[in-house]
């Protein structure tokens, strides 16, 4: 092992942008010729048999595009006719705010007015920009008060990309107020490739740091009155209690109340609340608690057309299920009571008091199934084959649905199915001829036992097209690894192109897996970055007895949480992992934002030991393998301090690593060609012999 710190500084602007003079070695490396030959063809190797259909309003036919032509299918005759010219897709405007940001304006429902935020205050104007009226005037840089805008962390972790909300009739506009003055700021240097750089200043509360006080205001266009909503039952803002985080705003259908979510700092209590915009008073509609860890921040909610009822998803039983509520907060009844997870609502047929929804009730948790149930919870029926993963489009009358079915190794096929679940017509199958012609190998799913000795988990293996089971192959683990995510899936999966360099590629689930119930995911709580890594290690070990698996040449890479996974696996399991590329990694949970981190780790005050156990800086002296650290100098998500502190820890420990930097790069990853140079250099035996 080298004892001199090795630092490579090279520009990497994004995963798809070539880095000048960084990949010149790759062309002469083993596997490059095979990769160039096969990899570009993999994406188009299967002509999928999945039809994207649009039902006619009468439910008697549907249209879809196939082979570049518009087709119309008659349910009665089961015949297909050409339906004329393919309609031009509507030109959609993707005027979305930048990551973590909010829209700075909102047009009224009737199109007559525009509300907007500027210089920390809220304004109202006519749609053409005339007659500008200041709704607020006290927002300014000095007092650090701002209206009609949220924070980066609210956008990133609570998906809050709006900060102002019109009532349905356009008579009122609700909006945020944040006070930033007592919150620490983070400074990100921008434009370092220019003659003069610039600075982005963001109120970014990290673990253990104070949050921004937040309030909701409502402006009445008729009275020109601003009402501050009492969202905490008369209590002032208190960081930690209910009302710490306020988000997911929407109006009731009648516009009489503003709905919002309120959670405490630990996020183990959530309330759906409703505020009266006239009086400012608010009330609790639903209260959810999951004290062992955390509640789902944004449960699925579907408001019924009667304006009096809504369907609410809750994990209160330990599994996600649906409940029918009145807006007065009365629970009408549980709609489902499954020992498995419901996933999403597909259709509500209010005339027949019927709910159609997808659930994880197939042969494994990744095989989604269509269910039909009465809103009173009776007659719950699964309508699809549990041996496949399904996505469906239901006819307007509910008599039929178009079903796309597939698994990880069965390419999608599309059928027309009746309301009893019977296939009445086969519509399309995937064409695998090119896949077979290229010699591509289907992905294999394997199971293993978690570190807890009890839980069965899943992984996937990708093979090169010229795979020879009599040879030994180096291995790359490609994992994100964060809580409530899935590495194993039951969508048909093409082999990872990186296999064509002569590698096996793995995806492995741990107890971080989404869709298997609350209690399994709870095992991560307070031990983020440790429990799931233990399971990834078990997944790797479960493959050691395969003769073609070279257990002495294993690499891992990932970005963001995946970068954390890569660095952590290399440091904690040197006997299993020998090389890693860690992109934009969190290296100590104390360096990341508090909403995400405290949701899974609790507060620093309650779990300092857990935070100390994870810190990668504390593990730097354990480095045995080869590590490449990559980060962007303008990353306002996982700040450069994460990588810089880790680099410093390796320097102090006398450990040799490689570093690549993206000047002015954000939250991104190393160019894949450069990554493969690194892995081939350190994991491919033939190349190592040549260069030595």
C-alpha positions as CSV (number, residue, x, y, z in Angstrom):
1,X,0.0,0.0,0.0
2,X,1.3,3.4,-0.9
3,X,1.9,5.8,1.9
4,X,2.1,9.0,-0.1
5,X,-1.1,10.9,-0.8
6,X,-1.8,11.0,-4.5
7,X,-4.0,13.8,-5.8
8,X,-5.3,14.0,-9.4
9,X,-7.1,17.1,-10.4
10,X,-9.1,16.8,-13.6
11,X,-12.1,18.7,-14.9
12,X,-15.3,16.6,-15.0
13,X,-18.4,18.6,-15.9
14,X,-21.1,15.9,-15.9
15,X,-21.6,12.2,-16.4
16,X,-22.2,12.6,-20.1
17,X,-19.5,15.2,-20.8
18,X,-16.0,13.9,-21.8
19,X,-13.2,15.0,-19.7
20,X,-10.3,16.3,-21.7
21,X,-7.3,13.9,-21.7
22,X,-8.9,11.9,-18.9
23,X,-9.9,8.8,-21.0
24,X,-6.9,8.4,-23.3
25,X,-5.9,5.2,-21.6
26,X,-9.3,3.6,-22.0
27,X,-9.0,2.9,-25.7
28,X,-6.0,0.6,-25.1
29,X,-7.5,-1.2,-22.1
30,X,-9.1,-4.7,-22.0
31,X,-12.7,-4.7,-22.9
32,X,-12.9,-1.4,-24.6
33,X,-13.3,-2.9,-28.1
34,X,-16.1,-5.2,-27.0
35,X,-17.8,-2.4,-25.2
36,X,-17.7,-0.1,-28.3
37,X,-19.1,-3.0,-30.3
38,X,-22.0,-4.1,-28.1
39,X,-22.9,-1.4,-25.6
40,X,-24.4,1.1,-28.1
41,X,-26.8,-1.5,-29.3
42,X,-28.2,-2.7,-25.9
43,X,-30.8,0.1,-25.4
44,X,-32.5,-0.8,-28.7
45,X,-32.0,-4.6,-28.4
46,X,-35.7,-5.1,-27.4
47,X,-38.7,-3.8,-29.2
48,X,-41.0,-3.6,-26.1
49,X,-44.5,-5.0,-26.3
50,X,-45.9,-2.2,-24.1
51,X,-48.7,-0.2,-25.5
52,X,-49.4,3.3,-24.3
53,X,-53.2,3.5,-24.8
54,X,-55.8,6.2,-24.7
55,X,-59.4,5.1,-24.1
56,X,-62.3,6.6,-25.9
57,X,-64.8,8.3,-23.5
58,X,-67.4,5.6,-24.1
59,X,-65.0,2.9,-23.2
60,X,-65.7,1.0,-26.5
61,X,-62.3,1.5,-28.0
62,X,-58.8,2.8,-27.4
63,X,-56.0,4.1,-29.5
64,X,-52.2,3.6,-29.5
65,X,-49.2,4.1,-31.7
66,X,-47.4,1.1,-33.0
67,X,-44.7,0.9,-35.7
68,X,-45.1,4.7,-36.3
69,X,-48.9,4.4,-37.0
70,X,-52.0,5.3,-35.0
71,X,-54.0,2.2,-34.3
72,X,-57.6,1.9,-33.0
73,X,-58.8,-1.3,-31.2
74,X,-62.5,-2.1,-30.9
75,X,-63.3,-3.9,-27.7
76,X,-66.4,-5.4,-29.3
77,X,-64.9,-6.9,-32.4
78,X,-61.3,-7.3,-31.0
79,X,-60.1,-5.9,-34.3
80,X,-57.5,-3.2,-35.0
81,X,-57.9,-0.6,-37.7
82,X,-55.6,2.3,-38.6
83,X,-56.8,5.4,-36.9
84,X,-55.4,8.1,-39.1
85,X,-52.5,10.4,-38.5
86,X,-50.6,10.3,-35.3
87,X,-51.6,13.4,-33.3
88,X,-48.8,15.7,-32.6
89,X,-47.9,15.7,-28.9
90,X,-48.8,18.8,-27.0
91,X,-45.8,21.1,-26.5
92,X,-45.3,21.0,-22.8
93,X,-43.6,23.7,-21.0
94,X,-41.1,22.3,-18.5
95,X,-40.6,25.6,-16.8
96,X,-39.8,24.0,-13.5
97,X,-37.8,25.7,-10.8
98,X,-34.2,24.6,-10.2
99,X,-33.7,21.7,-7.8
100,X,-34.6,22.8,-4.3
101,X,-36.3,26.0,-5.5
102,X,-39.9,27.2,-5.8
103,X,-41.9,28.9,-8.5
104,X,-41.7,32.7,-7.9
105,X,-45.2,33.4,-9.4
106,X,-48.7,31.9,-9.6
107,X,-51.5,32.8,-12.0
108,X,-55.1,32.9,-10.5
109,X,-57.5,30.1,-11.6
110,X,-59.5,32.6,-13.7
111,X,-56.4,33.9,-15.3
112,X,-57.1,37.5,-14.3
113,X,-54.4,38.0,-11.7
114,X,-50.8,37.1,-11.1
115,X,-49.2,36.7,-7.6
116,X,-45.4,36.9,-7.4
117,X,-42.5,37.4,-5.0
118,X,-39.8,39.9,-5.5
119,X,-37.2,41.3,-3.2
120,X,-38.5,39.2,-0.3
121,X,-42.1,40.5,-0.6
122,X,-45.4,39.4,-2.1
123,X,-47.1,41.3,-4.9
124,X,-50.3,41.1,-6.9
125,X,-50.9,42.4,-10.4
126,X,-53.3,42.0,-13.3
127,X,-52.5,39.2,-15.7
128,X,-50.8,41.6,-18.1
129,X,-48.5,42.9,-15.3
130,X,-50.4,46.2,-14.7
131,X,-51.8,47.5,-11.4
132,X,-49.1,46.1,-9.2
133,X,-50.1,46.0,-5.5
134,X,-47.7,45.2,-2.6
135,X,-49.3,42.5,-0.4
136,X,-46.4,42.7,2.1
137,X,-43.8,45.4,2.7
138,X,-41.7,44.3,5.7
139,X,-39.6,41.6,3.9
140,X,-36.0,42.8,3.5
141,X,-32.3,41.7,3.8
142,X,-31.8,43.4,7.1
143,X,-34.5,41.5,9.0
144,X,-34.1,38.4,6.8
145,X,-37.9,38.0,6.5
146,X,-39.1,36.7,3.1
147,X,-42.6,36.0,1.7
148,X,-43.8,33.8,-1.1
149,X,-40.7,31.7,-1.2
150,X,-39.4,28.8,0.8
151,X,-35.9,27.3,1.3
152,X,-33.7,25.0,-0.6
153,X,-34.1,22.3,2.0
154,X,-37.9,22.5,1.8
155,X,-37.7,22.1,-1.9
156,X,-35.3,19.2,-1.8
157,X,-36.6,17.2,1.1
158,X,-40.3,18.1,1.3
159,X,-40.8,18.4,-2.5
160,X,-42.1,21.9,-1.9
161,X,-41.7,23.6,-5.3
162,X,-44.5,26.1,-4.7
163,X,-44.8,28.8,-2.1
164,X,-48.1,30.5,-2.9
165,X,-51.5,28.9,-3.4
166,X,-54.7,30.4,-5.0
167,X,-58.1,29.4,-3.6
168,X,-60.3,27.6,-6.2
169,X,-62.3,30.7,-6.9
170,X,-59.3,33.0,-7.1
171,X,-60.6,35.3,-4.3
172,X,-57.6,34.5,-1.9
173,X,-53.9,33.7,-2.2
174,X,-52.1,31.9,0.6
175,X,-48.3,32.2,0.9
176,X,-45.3,31.4,3.1
177,X,-43.4,33.6,5.5
178,X,-39.9,32.5,6.6
179,X,-37.6,34.3,9.0
180,X,-33.9,33.5,8.3
181,X,-32.0,35.8,10.6
182,X,-31.2,33.3,13.3
183,X,-30.3,30.5,10.9
184,X,-26.7,29.7,9.8
185,X,-25.9,30.2,6.1
186,X,-23.9,28.1,3.8
187,X,-21.8,29.8,1.1
188,X,-21.2,28.1,-2.2
189,X,-18.6,29.5,-4.6
190,X,-19.9,29.8,-8.2
191,X,-18.3,30.7,-11.5
192,X,-14.8,29.8,-10.5
193,X,-13.9,29.2,-14.2
194,X,-14.6,32.9,-14.8
195,X,-12.3,35.8,-14.2
196,X,-14.3,36.7,-11.1
197,X,-16.3,34.2,-9.1
198,X,-19.6,34.7,-7.3
199,X,-21.3,33.5,-4.2
200,X,-24.6,31.7,-3.4
201,X,-25.8,32.2,0.1
202,X,-28.4,29.8,1.4
203,X,-30.1,29.3,4.8
204,X,-29.3,25.6,5.0
205,X,-30.0,24.1,8.5
206,X,-27.8,21.1,9.1
207,X,-28.2,18.4,11.7
208,X,-28.6,19.9,15.1
209,X,-28.8,23.5,13.8
210,X,-31.9,25.8,14.3
211,X,-34.7,25.7,11.7
212,X,-36.3,28.7,10.1
213,X,-39.5,29.8,11.7
214,X,-42.3,29.4,9.2
215,X,-45.8,30.8,8.9
216,X,-48.7,30.8,6.5
217,X,-50.5,34.0,5.4
218,X,-53.7,34.6,3.4
219,X,-54.5,37.7,1.3
220,X,-58.1,38.4,0.5
221,X,-58.4,40.3,-2.8
222,X,-61.8,41.8,-1.9
223,X,-60.9,43.2,1.5
224,X,-57.2,43.6,0.8
225,X,-56.6,42.1,4.2
226,X,-53.6,39.8,5.1
227,X,-54.5,37.2,7.7
228,X,-51.8,35.2,9.5
229,X,-53.0,31.7,10.1
230,X,-52.9,30.2,13.6
231,X,-51.2,27.0,12.6
232,X,-50.0,26.0,16.1
233,X,-53.1,26.3,18.3
234,X,-52.1,29.7,19.6
235,X,-48.6,28.7,20.4
236,X,-45.5,30.5,19.0
237,X,-43.1,28.7,16.7
238,X,-41.0,26.2,18.6
239,X,-38.3,24.3,16.8
240,X,-38.9,20.7,17.6
241,X,-42.6,20.7,18.3
242,X,-45.5,20.2,15.8
243,X,-45.4,23.0,13.4
244,X,-41.6,22.9,12.9
245,X,-42.2,21.9,9.2
246,X,-45.3,23.2,7.3
247,X,-45.8,22.0,3.7
248,X,-48.1,20.3,1.2
249,X,-50.6,23.1,1.0
250,X,-53.9,22.8,-0.9
251,X,-57.4,24.2,-0.6
252,X,-60.5,22.2,0.2
253,X,-62.7,21.9,-2.9
254,X,-65.1,24.6,-1.6
255,X,-62.2,27.0,-0.8
256,X,-63.3,27.4,2.7
257,X,-60.2,26.0,4.3
258,X,-56.5,25.7,3.5
259,X,-55.1,22.2,4.1
260,X,-51.5,21.7,5.2
261,X,-49.1,19.1,6.7
262,X,-47.5,19.9,10.0
263,X,-44.7,17.8,11.6
264,X,-42.4,17.9,14.5
265,X,-38.6,18.1,14.0
266,X,-38.2,14.4,14.5
267,X,-40.9,13.8,11.9
268,X,-42.5,10.9,13.9
269,X,-45.7,12.9,14.3
270,X,-47.7,14.3,11.3
271,X,-51.0,16.2,11.3
272,X,-53.1,17.0,8.3
273,X,-54.6,20.4,9.4
274,X,-57.2,22.7,8.0
275,X,-57.2,26.5,8.5
276,X,-60.0,29.0,8.1
277,X,-58.7,31.9,6.0
278,X,-61.3,34.3,7.4
279,X,-60.6,33.7,11.1
280,X,-57.1,32.2,10.9
281,X,-58.0,29.4,13.2
282,X,-56.8,25.9,12.3
283,X,-57.9,22.4,13.3
284,X,-56.5,18.9,13.1
285,X,-58.1,16.6,10.6
286,X,-55.8,13.6,10.9
287,X,-53.0,12.8,13.3
288,X,-50.4,10.2,12.4
289,X,-47.8,8.8,14.7
290,X,-45.0,6.3,14.3
291,X,-42.9,6.9,17.4
292,X,-40.3,4.2,16.8
293,X,-38.9,6.1,13.8
294,X,-40.7,8.4,11.4
295,X,-44.0,9.0,9.6
296,X,-44.4,9.3,5.8
297,X,-44.2,13.0,5.2
298,X,-46.6,13.2,2.3
299,X,-49.1,10.4,2.4
300,X,-51.2,9.8,-0.8
301,X,-54.5,11.7,-0.7
302,X,-57.4,11.6,-3.1
303,X,-60.3,14.1,-2.7
304,X,-63.6,12.7,-3.9
305,X,-65.8,14.6,-6.2
306,X,-68.5,15.1,-3.5
307,X,-66.0,17.5,-1.8
308,X,-66.8,15.9,1.6
309,X,-64.7,12.8,1.6
310,X,-61.1,11.9,0.8
311,X,-59.0,8.7,0.6
312,X,-55.9,8.8,2.8
313,X,-52.9,6.4,2.8
314,X,-51.4,5.5,6.2
315,X,-48.7,3.2,7.5
316,X,-50.4,3.1,11.0
317,X,-50.9,-0.7,10.8
318,X,-47.3,-1.3,9.8
319,X,-48.2,-1.5,6.2
320,X,-49.5,1.2,3.8
321,X,-53.3,1.0,3.5
322,X,-56.2,3.2,2.4
323,X,-58.7,4.9,4.7
324,X,-61.9,6.9,3.9
325,X,-62.3,10.1,5.8
326,X,-64.7,13.1,6.1
327,X,-63.2,16.5,6.0
328,X,-64.4,17.0,9.5
329,X,-61.8,14.4,10.5
330,X,-64.1,11.5,11.0
331,X,-62.8,8.1,9.9
332,X,-65.6,6.6,7.9
333,X,-63.9,3.2,7.5
334,X,-60.7,1.4,6.5
335,X,-60.8,0.6,2.8
336,X,-57.9,-1.9,2.9
337,X,-56.3,-3.8,5.8
338,X,-53.6,-5.7,4.1
339,X,-50.4,-7.3,5.5
340,X,-48.7,-5.9,2.4
341,X,-48.3,-2.4,0.9
342,X,-50.8,-0.5,-1.3
343,X,-48.9,1.6,-3.8
344,X,-51.1,4.1,-5.6
345,X,-54.6,4.9,-6.6
346,X,-55.4,4.2,-10.2
347,X,-59.1,5.2,-10.4
348,X,-62.0,6.1,-8.2
349,X,-65.4,5.2,-9.5
350,X,-67.6,7.2,-7.2
351,X,-70.9,6.3,-9.0
352,X,-70.3,2.6,-8.1
353,X,-68.4,3.4,-4.9
354,X,-65.4,1.6,-6.2
355,X,-61.6,2.1,-5.8
356,X,-59.0,0.7,-8.2
357,X,-55.5,0.6,-6.8
358,X,-52.1,-1.0,-7.2
359,X,-50.6,-3.1,-4.4
360,X,-47.5,-5.1,-3.8
361,X,-49.5,-8.4,-3.6
362,X,-47.7,-10.4,-6.2
363,X,-45.2,-13.2,-5.8
364,X,-42.8,-10.6,-4.4
365,X,-43.0,-7.0,-3.2
366,X,-41.9,-5.6,-6.6
367,X,-44.7,-7.3,-8.6
368,X,-47.5,-4.6,-8.6
369,X,-51.0,-5.9,-8.9
370,X,-54.3,-4.2,-9.7
371,X,-57.0,-4.5,-7.0
372,X,-60.7,-3.4,-7.0
373,X,-62.5,-2.7,-3.7
374,X,-65.7,-1.1,-2.6
375,X,-65.2,2.2,-0.7
376,X,-66.7,0.5,2.4
377,X,-63.8,-2.0,2.3
378,X,-65.8,-4.9,1.0
379,X,-65.2,-7.2,-2.0
380,X,-61.4,-6.5,-2.4
381,X,-60.3,-8.5,-5.4
382,X,-57.0,-8.8,-7.2
383,X,-57.5,-8.6,-10.9
384,X,-54.0,-9.4,-12.3
385,X,-51.7,-12.4,-12.4
386,X,-49.4,-12.4,-9.3
387,X,-46.5,-13.9,-11.3
388,X,-45.9,-10.6,-13.1
389,X,-45.5,-6.9,-12.4
390,X,-48.3,-4.8,-13.9
391,X,-49.2,-1.3,-15.0
392,X,-52.7,-0.7,-16.2
393,X,-55.0,1.8,-17.9
394,X,-58.7,1.3,-17.0
395,X,-61.6,2.1,-19.3
396,X,-63.9,5.0,-18.3
397,X,-66.7,2.5,-17.6
398,X,-64.5,0.2,-15.6
399,X,-65.4,-2.8,-17.7
400,X,-61.9,-3.4,-19.1
401,X,-58.3,-2.5,-18.5
402,X,-55.2,-2.6,-20.7
403,X,-52.5,-4.4,-18.8
404,X,-48.8,-4.2,-19.4
405,X,-47.1,-7.2,-17.7
406,X,-43.4,-8.0,-17.2
407,X,-40.7,-9.3,-14.8
408,X,-37.0,-8.7,-14.6
409,X,-36.5,-11.4,-17.2
410,X,-39.8,-11.4,-19.1
411,X,-40.0,-8.6,-21.5
412,X,-43.3,-6.6,-21.4
413,X,-46.4,-7.8,-23.1
414,X,-49.8,-6.1,-23.3
415,X,-53.3,-7.7,-22.9
416,X,-56.9,-6.5,-22.8
417,X,-58.4,-7.8,-19.6
418,X,-62.1,-7.7,-18.4
419,X,-63.4,-6.6,-15.0
420,X,-63.2,-10.2,-13.7
421,X,-59.5,-10.4,-14.5
422,X,-59.9,-12.5,-17.6
423,X,-57.6,-11.9,-20.6
424,X,-59.9,-11.2,-23.5
425,X,-57.3,-10.2,-26.1
426,X,-53.5,-10.3,-26.5
427,X,-52.4,-7.0,-27.9
428,X,-48.6,-7.0,-28.2
429,X,-45.5,-8.9,-27.3
430,X,-41.9,-7.8,-27.1
431,X,-39.6,-8.6,-30.0
432,X,-36.4,-10.1,-28.6
433,X,-34.7,-11.1,-31.9
434,X,-32.0,-8.4,-31.7
435,X,-31.4,-9.2,-28.0
436,X,-30.8,-12.8,-28.9
437,X,-28.8,-12.0,-32.0
438,X,-26.4,-9.9,-29.9
439,X,-26.1,-12.7,-27.4
440,X,-27.2,-10.6,-24.6
441,X,-27.8,-12.3,-21.3
442,X,-30.9,-11.7,-19.1
443,X,-30.4,-10.3,-15.7
444,X,-30.5,-12.9,-12.9
445,X,-32.2,-12.3,-9.6
446,X,-30.8,-14.0,-6.5
447,X,-31.8,-14.1,-2.8
448,X,-29.8,-14.1,0.3
449,X,-30.2,-13.6,4.1
450,X,-29.8,-10.3,5.7
451,X,-27.2,-9.6,8.4
452,X,-30.1,-10.0,10.9
453,X,-30.1,-13.8,10.0
454,X,-33.8,-13.7,9.2
455,X,-34.8,-11.4,6.4
456,X,-34.7,-12.6,2.8
457,X,-33.4,-10.0,0.5
458,X,-32.9,-9.7,-3.3
459,X,-30.1,-8.9,-5.6
460,X,-29.6,-8.8,-9.4
461,X,-26.6,-9.9,-11.5
462,X,-25.9,-8.4,-15.0
463,X,-23.7,-10.6,-17.3
464,X,-21.6,-9.6,-20.4
465,X,-22.8,-10.9,-23.7
466,X,-19.8,-13.1,-24.1
467,X,-20.1,-14.5,-20.6
468,X,-18.2,-17.7,-20.1
469,X,-19.0,-19.5,-16.8
470,X,-15.6,-21.2,-16.8
471,X,-13.8,-17.8,-16.4
472,X,-13.5,-15.6,-13.4
473,X,-14.9,-12.0,-13.7
474,X,-14.3,-8.9,-11.7
475,X,-17.4,-7.4,-10.2
476,X,-18.9,-3.9,-9.8
477,X,-21.6,-3.1,-7.3
478,X,-23.9,-0.3,-8.5
479,X,-26.1,0.8,-5.6
480,X,-27.8,3.9,-4.4
481,X,-28.7,2.4,-1.1
482,X,-30.7,5.1,0.6
483,X,-33.8,4.4,2.8
484,X,-37.0,3.4,1.0
485,X,-35.3,2.7,-2.3
486,X,-35.2,-0.5,-4.5
487,X,-32.2,-1.9,-6.3
488,X,-34.0,-5.1,-7.3
489,X,-37.0,-4.5,-9.6
490,X,-39.4,-6.5,-11.6
491,X,-39.4,-4.3,-14.7
492,X,-37.7,-6.0,-17.6
493,X,-34.1,-5.1,-17.1
494,X,-31.5,-4.8,-19.9
495,X,-28.0,-5.8,-19.0
496,X,-25.8,-3.0,-17.7
497,X,-23.6,-1.8,-20.6
498,X,-20.6,-1.8,-18.3
499,X,-20.6,-5.6,-18.3
500,X,-19.2,-5.4,-21.8
501,X,-15.8,-4.3,-20.4
502,X,-15.7,-7.9,-18.9
503,X,-17.4,-7.3,-15.5
504,X,-20.3,-8.6,-13.6
505,X,-22.5,-5.8,-12.4
506,X,-24.6,-6.2,-9.2
507,X,-27.6,-4.4,-7.7
508,X,-28.4,-5.4,-4.1
509,X,-31.2,-4.6,-1.7
510,X,-30.7,-4.3,2.1
511,X,-33.1,-3.5,4.9
512,X,-33.4,-0.1,3.3
513,X,-35.9,-1.6,0.8
514,X,-39.1,0.1,0.0
515,X,-42.5,-1.7,0.0
516,X,-42.0,-4.4,2.7
517,X,-43.6,-2.7,5.6
518,X,-42.7,-0.1,8.3
519,X,-41.0,-2.5,10.8
520,X,-38.3,-3.7,8.4
521,X,-37.4,-0.1,7.4
522,X,-37.3,0.8,11.1
523,X,-34.2,-1.3,11.5
524,X,-32.2,1.5,9.8
525,X,-33.4,4.1,12.2
526,X,-30.5,5.7,14.0
527,X,-28.0,3.6,12.2
528,X,-28.1,5.1,8.7
529,X,-25.2,4.1,6.6
530,X,-24.5,1.0,8.7
531,X,-27.4,-1.5,8.7
532,X,-28.0,-1.4,4.9
533,X,-24.2,-1.6,4.2
534,X,-24.1,-4.8,6.4
535,X,-26.7,-6.3,4.1
536,X,-25.0,-5.3,0.9
537,X,-21.9,-7.1,2.3
538,X,-24.0,-10.2,2.9
539,X,-25.3,-10.0,-0.7
540,X,-21.7,-10.0,-2.0
541,X,-20.7,-12.8,0.2
542,X,-23.6,-14.9,-0.9
543,X,-22.1,-15.0,-4.4
544,X,-18.6,-16.1,-3.3
545,X,-19.3,-19.8,-4.1
546,X,-20.0,-19.1,-7.7
547,X,-16.9,-20.2,-9.7
548,X,-17.1,-17.2,-12.1
549,X,-17.3,-14.6,-9.3
550,X,-13.9,-13.2,-8.5
551,X,-14.2,-12.3,-4.9
552,X,-10.7,-10.7,-4.9
553,X,-11.7,-8.1,-7.5
554,X,-14.8,-6.3,-6.4
555,X,-15.5,-2.6,-7.0
556,X,-18.4,-0.3,-6.1
557,X,-19.6,3.1,-7.3
558,X,-22.5,5.5,-6.8
559,X,-23.6,9.1,-6.6
560,X,-25.0,11.1,-3.6
561,X,-26.2,8.4,-1.2
562,X,-24.6,6.0,-3.7
563,X,-21.3,7.7,-3.3
564,X,-21.7,7.3,0.5
565,X,-22.4,3.6,-0.1
566,X,-19.3,3.2,-2.3
567,X,-16.9,4.9,0.2
568,X,-18.4,3.2,3.2
569,X,-18.3,-0.3,1.7
570,X,-14.6,0.1,0.8
571,X,-13.7,1.3,4.3
572,X,-15.8,-1.1,6.3
573,X,-15.4,-4.3,4.3
574,X,-11.8,-4.3,2.8
575,X,-12.0,-8.1,2.6
576,X,-15.0,-7.8,0.3
577,X,-14.5,-4.6,-1.7
578,X,-11.2,-3.6,-3.3
579,X,-11.9,-0.4,-5.3
580,X,-14.6,2.4,-5.2
581,X,-15.6,5.5,-7.0
582,X,-17.5,7.8,-4.6
583,X,-19.4,10.7,-6.3
584,X,-20.8,13.7,-4.4
585,X,-20.9,11.7,-1.2
586,X,-22.2,12.5,2.3
587,X,-19.2,11.6,4.5
588,X,-20.7,12.5,7.9
589,X,-24.4,12.9,8.5
590,X,-23.7,16.1,10.6
591,X,-22.7,17.7,7.3
592,X,-26.1,17.1,5.6
593,X,-29.5,18.9,5.9
594,X,-31.5,18.3,9.0
595,X,-34.9,17.4,7.4
596,X,-33.6,14.4,5.5
597,X,-31.0,13.2,8.1
598,X,-33.0,13.6,11.3
599,X,-35.9,11.8,9.7
600,X,-33.8,8.6,9.7
601,X,-31.2,9.3,12.4
602,X,-33.2,11.3,15.0
603,X,-31.7,14.5,16.3
604,X,-28.0,14.9,17.2
605,X,-29.0,15.4,20.8
606,X,-30.8,12.0,20.9
607,X,-28.3,10.0,18.8
608,X,-24.8,11.5,18.9
609,X,-23.4,7.9,19.2
610,X,-25.1,6.9,16.0
611,X,-23.7,9.9,14.2
612,X,-20.2,9.1,15.5
613,X,-20.5,5.5,14.4
614,X,-21.1,6.4,10.8
615,X,-18.5,9.2,10.1
616,X,-16.3,8.2,7.2
617,X,-13.6,10.5,8.5
618,X,-13.3,8.3,11.6
619,X,-12.6,5.3,9.3
620,X,-10.0,6.9,7.0
621,X,-7.1,4.9,8.6
622,X,-8.9,1.7,7.7
623,X,-8.4,2.2,4.0
624,X,-6.8,-0.8,2.2
625,X,-8.3,-0.7,-1.3
626,X,-8.2,1.9,-4.1
627,X,-10.5,4.9,-3.8
628,X,-11.4,7.7,-6.3
629,X,-13.3,10.7,-4.7
630,X,-15.2,13.0,-7.0
631,X,-17.2,16.2,-6.2
632,X,-18.4,19.4,-7.8
633,X,-17.1,22.7,-6.5
634,X,-20.6,24.3,-6.8
635,X,-22.6,21.4,-5.2
636,X,-25.3,23.2,-3.1
637,X,-26.9,19.8,-2.1
638,X,-24.0,17.7,-0.7
639,X,-21.6,20.5,0.0
640,X,-17.9,20.2,-1.1
641,X,-17.0,20.1,2.6
642,X,-18.0,16.5,2.7
643,X,-15.4,15.4,0.2
644,X,-12.8,17.9,1.4
645,X,-13.0,16.7,5.0
646,X,-12.6,13.1,3.8
647,X,-9.6,14.0,1.7
648,X,-8.0,15.7,4.6
649,X,-8.7,12.7,6.8
650,X,-6.9,10.4,4.3
651,X,-4.0,12.9,4.1
652,X,-3.7,12.9,7.9
653,X,-3.8,9.1,7.9
654,X,-1.1,8.8,5.2
655,X,-3.4,7.0,2.8
656,X,-3.2,7.3,-1.0
657,X,-6.4,8.0,-2.9
658,X,-7.3,9.7,-6.2
659,X,-9.4,12.8,-6.5
660,X,-11.3,14.3,-9.5
661,X,-13.0,17.6,-9.3
662,X,-15.7,19.2,-11.4
663,X,-15.0,22.9,-11.5
664,X,-18.3,24.8,-11.2
665,X,-20.0,21.3,-11.2
666,X,-23.0,20.7,-9.1
667,X,-24.4,17.5,-7.6
668,X,-23.1,15.2,-10.3
669,X,-20.9,12.2,-11.0
670,X,-17.6,11.3,-12.6
671,X,-17.6,10.7,-16.4
672,X,-18.2,6.9,-16.8
673,X,-15.3,6.5,-19.2
674,X,-12.9,7.8,-16.5
675,X,-14.6,5.6,-13.9
676,X,-14.0,2.5,-16.0
677,X,-10.3,3.5,-16.5
678,X,-10.0,3.4,-12.8
679,X,-11.8,0.1,-12.3
680,X,-9.9,-1.6,-15.2
681,X,-6.6,-0.3,-13.8
682,X,-7.3,-1.7,-10.3
683,X,-9.5,-4.8,-10.9
684,X,-8.6,-6.3,-14.3
685,X,-5.8,-8.8,-13.8
686,X,-4.5,-8.7,-17.4
687,X,-4.2,-5.0,-17.4
688,X,-2.5,-4.9,-14.0
689,X,0.1,-7.4,-15.2
690,X,0.8,-5.4,-18.4
691,X,1.4,-2.0,-16.6
692,X,3.5,-3.6,-13.9
